[in-house]
């Protein structure tokens, strides 16, 4: 039996998988987590954590791995640094570093072996418990004024099951994503769809659409049981896409998958070009650097 909307708990917790090795950014990530690569003056992971907190998810669990200690250090207090800045009377920089300290209640769990996104999500089971939760991939930065996650949380509470974010991608890019087959939902806005099928990294000719799953999910807790019984898929890893395909085909509370189709600003910082684009766009919008960077870009582009 499906629970009425009023009986469904609202999503309160976020899970951020951050155990990857960052091989696409070697040698920069040989000794530094890829999530700590700076986008202007903040590490990429801070934008993701701040998004979760803005959406009301003050309880954040990071799924980390070996050599990820820098993540914990970044979101912790640094009394020596603060004291040094205080002696210099540099309150502005003290306020900046305290923004990182105060983003939320952050917890950590280790993923002992990199067995796929589905396995990383499974590592959060004890912390999440029996309630819906959000998953935010640290490689994806969503524009601060887009409110994608808030929309997804609303849809999940209203319709139940799980919710994924979809974005239309070029046909030649579908093989890099999980791709969804969708249909309209009666009574819902055009951007809310029912997912009828999911395929992980299909060949171009086998893709059911050009709507790709991007790094935002709001998942029903039933996903944990499904993941426990999901065999390794593409690449020998436990794929979250495979578990969502099972949930999409099931019935009852916790089953069913819906999607919010997103057409706003999204930056894939796990890709070198996407990372550079994010740095430029955030730099242009920076209150201190933006004007000078825009002027330099115009001059630079004129000489190409």
N, C-alpha and C positions, 0 to 999 in steps of 0.2 A: 504494500500500500504506500502511496506517495503522501508525504507529510504536507499539510497546508502551509502556505507561505509564512503565516504568523508563527508556526512551530519550528521553522528552520533557523538555526543559529546563524548570525552574521559572521562572515570571515573576519578573524582577528589576528591571525598569525601569517607570517611570510617565511618562505624557505628560499634561500639563495644558494644554488649549487655553485661551488667555487673551488673544485678540486682538480680542474684540468691543468695540464702541463704547459699550455700556451706555446706549443711547438711552432705555430705559424709566426711567432714573433721572436724566435731565436735569432741571434744570441741575447737579445735584450732581456728575455725571460729566463735565462739560465739560472740566475740567482734571485730574481724578483718575480712575484706573482703577476701574471698578466693583468689581473684585476686592479693592480696598483699602478699601471701605466697612467700617467697624468693626462687629463683632458684640460688643458690650460693650467690651472693651479689646484685642481682637485683630482684624486684618483677616480678612475671610471666607476669603481664599486660604490663610491660615496653617492653618486647620482642615483644609483639603483636603490640603495638603502633609503635615501631621502624620498624617493618616489613611494616606497612602501609606507613610510611614516605619514606622508601627506594623505595617503588613502586610508588612514586610520589603523594601519597595521604596525603598532608599536612594539610587537613581539616578533623579533627577527631571528631566525636560525640560519647560520651559514654552514654549509656542508663543505668542509675543507679537506686538504690532504697534506702530504709532506711538503715542506718548504713554504707554508702559507702563514707562518707566524706574523709576517708583516701586516696581514689583515687585522689580526687581533690587536697589534700594537697601534695601528692607525685609529681604531675606534676606542682606544683607552686614553685615560688622562696621562699627561706627560709633565709631572710637577717640576722637574728640573728645567725643561724648556720654558714653562710658564714663568718660573722664578727668574730666569735669565731675561726674558722679555719684560717682566715687571720692573726689574732693576733699570732697564733702558727706557722705561716709560712708554713702551710700545703696546698700548692697550688694543690698538686695531688688530694687530696680529694675534694677540691673546684671544680676542673675540673670534677670529677666524678659526683657530685650532679648536676652540671650544664648540664650534658648530659641529665638528666631527665627533666630539665626545657625547653630544646630547641628541644624536639622531634617533635613538630608541634603545630598547632593552634587547641587547644582542647576545645570542648564545652561539656555541660552536659544537660541532660534532665532526669526527673524522670519518671520511670514506677511505677505508684501508686499501682498497683496490679499485681502480677506475674501470668499472664494469658497465658504464653507460648512464644516461640521464635517468632512466627508470630506477636503476640501483641507487643513484644519489638521492632521489626522492624517497625511496624506501628507508634510507638512513634517518629520515625525519619522523618516522612513525611514532616513536615513543614520545617525542616532544609535542607533536601535533595532537595526538589523541584522536578522539571520535568527533571531529568537527571539520568543516571545510577550511581550506587553507590556500594561500596564493603561492605560486612559484614564479620567481623572477630570475631570468638568466642574466648573469652579470655582464655578458657581452653586449646586451641590448640596452641602449639608453633611449628612453621615450621623452619627448619634449615636456618640459615641466608644466605647461599649460594645457596639455592634451586630455588629462583625466581618464585615460584608457582604463586603468586598473579599477577606478571607482565604478565605471560603467559595468565592467565585468563582474564585480562583486554584487552590484544591484541585480544583474541578470541571474546570477547563481542563486541568490536568495529568493528571487521571484519564481524561477523556473526549475530550480533544483539541479541535481546532477553536477556535471563539470562544465567549465567554460574555457574555451581557448580564444586567443587573439589571432585573427587572420589578416593578411595583407596581400594585395595583388602584386605579383612579381612578374618580370619578363619571362616569356616562354622558355628562353634558353637558361633560366636560373632555377627552374622547378626541381631539377635533380639535386639541388643543394638543400632542400627543405623537406619537411613533412607536408603533404598536400592534401587538402580536404575536398570531399564531395559534400555539397550542401543543398538545402532546400529552404524556402521561406517558412516563417513561423506565423501562423494566423494571429492577428492582433498585435504583433510586434512591429517595431520600426524596421525599415529596410535594412539597417545595418546589423540586425540580430537574425541569425540563421540557425537552423538545425543541422548538425553534422551527421551525415549518413554513412560516411566512410573516411578512412585516413590511410594514406600510403606514405611510407618513409622513403624519401629520396628516390622517387620513381624516374624511370627514363622519360624523356620528353613526350614520347608517343603514348605512354601509359598513364600520364598524369590526369586525374579526374577533373582538374580545373587549374587555374593559375593562382588560386588562393592558398598561400603558404602559411603554415603555423610559425608565428614569431614568438619571442621569448617571454610570454606572459600567459599564465594559466591560473584558474581558480578551480581547485579540485575537491571533489567529494571525498571523504575519508575512505569510502569503499575502494578507492584506487589502490590502497595498500594491499588488500587481499588479492586483487587482480594481479598486481605486480609480483606478488609472492608466487603466483602460478604462471607467470609469463616466461616462456623459454627465451634464451638469447636469440636475437634476431640479426638484423643487418650488422655486419662488422663484429659478430660474436658478442654484442652488448645487449643488455636488457633495455629495450626501447620504450620510452614513455608513450610514444605513438601507438605501439601495439596494444598497450593496456587501455588507452583511450578508445581504440577501435573496438575492443571487447565491451567497454562501458557503453559505447554508442549503440551497440546492437542489443543491449540488455534492457530489462524493464524493472520498474520499482524504484524506491527511494535510493538515490545515489547513482542510478544509471541514467543514461541519456547524456549527450554532449551537445552543447550549444556553442555558438561562436559570435564574437563581436568583430565585425569587419572594420579594420582601422585604415585610415587614409591620411594620418597626420605625420608628424616628424618622428622618425625613428633612425637611430644611428647604430650600425653593426660594428662595434669596436673590436670584435674578434677577427675582423677582416682588415688588412693593412690599409686599403683604400678607404674603407668605411671609417677607420680610426682617424686617418688624416682629415677626412671631411668633417668629422665631429670636432676635431681640434680647431679647424678653421672657422666653422660656424659658431662654436662657443666662444672662440676668441673675438670674432666680429661683434658678438653680443655682450662682451665683457665691459662693465661700466668704466674701467680704467684704461683698458688696452684697445677697445673696439675702434675708436676713431683713428688712432695711429695705424692699426692693422689694416683697416679699410683703405686708407690712403696708400699704404705700401703695396697692398694687393693690386690696386688700380695701376700703379706704376710698373709693378712686376709683370702683370698681364699684358700691358701695352708693349713690353719689350719682347714678348714671346714670338 
